[in-house]
């Protein structure tokens, strides 16, 4: 996000808890602000001047870590947004708010159905952002992000952690990093305050198909397991059609296949369709 904003001429202040993790952002041209947004009083340390705030935090382990990351940090940022009078506030949430298991489609208007305590925190965070405290924010729900620096999809198949087995009929939903960044920029520039948007590719795919296709593309045996802890997880298809239509977005990677091919340096058409 920082590189994309800087490339178009914006000034960027990057906030991270850990000062050491600010180094690559500084190298890219951002101004560093080491700050734990979950700490009381941290809102006052956010300097004036920004036109917009993008909240793209990640939750630590455990429910308390989620609350600090998504509730406390957003509270801090919303307070700062109201004080500074920013024109836009974008919170990058998660399609994890949908715990449905019926294989159906869920879109931007589908009511959240959190399947556990962590997902309920995510729903509460969305509500706080949309209601706002001095400013109403926009919510962009992201599906599983993969791409440069996020090779978990390929790595898990290579290691056998993503495999055939119980629950492999469930749909997986992905969003390439490049498309995720484009969606954030679009919401930042053209999103409606209080609105909900989705960033997800156009082809939700059953886990068994993902595994088989990736194994063929990687030239490794198809991994199989007798027991899958996630067998009872969500099983739904994320639609982002309305978001792309409203914001004028086109996917650079319409499915995980195109995205993985680009990462592996394979020509189009390599690998089986699974």
RAJO-V458706 format. One record per run of one state. SS is the DSSP state (H for helix, E for strand, L for the rest). FROM is the first residue (numbers start at 1). LEN is the number of residues. If there is no record, write none. Layout:
# RAJO-V458706
ss->(SS:SS)
from->(FROM:FROM)
len->(LEN:LEN)
This chain:
# RAJO-V458706
ss->(L:H:L:E:L:H:L:E:L:H:L:E:L:H:L:E:H:E:L:E:L:E:L:H:L:E:L:E:L:E:L:H:L:E:L:E:L:E:H:L:E:L:E:H:L:E:L:E:L:H:L:H:L)
from->(1:2:8:13:17:19:29:31:35:42:46:52:56:62:85:88:95:98:99:105:107:113:114:117:132:138:143:144:148:150:151:152:160:164:165:171:173:174:177:191:196:200:205:207:219:224:225:237:239:241:248:256:265)
len->(1:6:5:4:2:10:2:4:7:4:6:4:6:23:3:7:3:1:6:2:6:1:3:15:6:5:1:4:2:1:1:8:4:1:6:2:1:3:14:5:4:5:2:12:5:1:12:2:2:7:8:9:10)
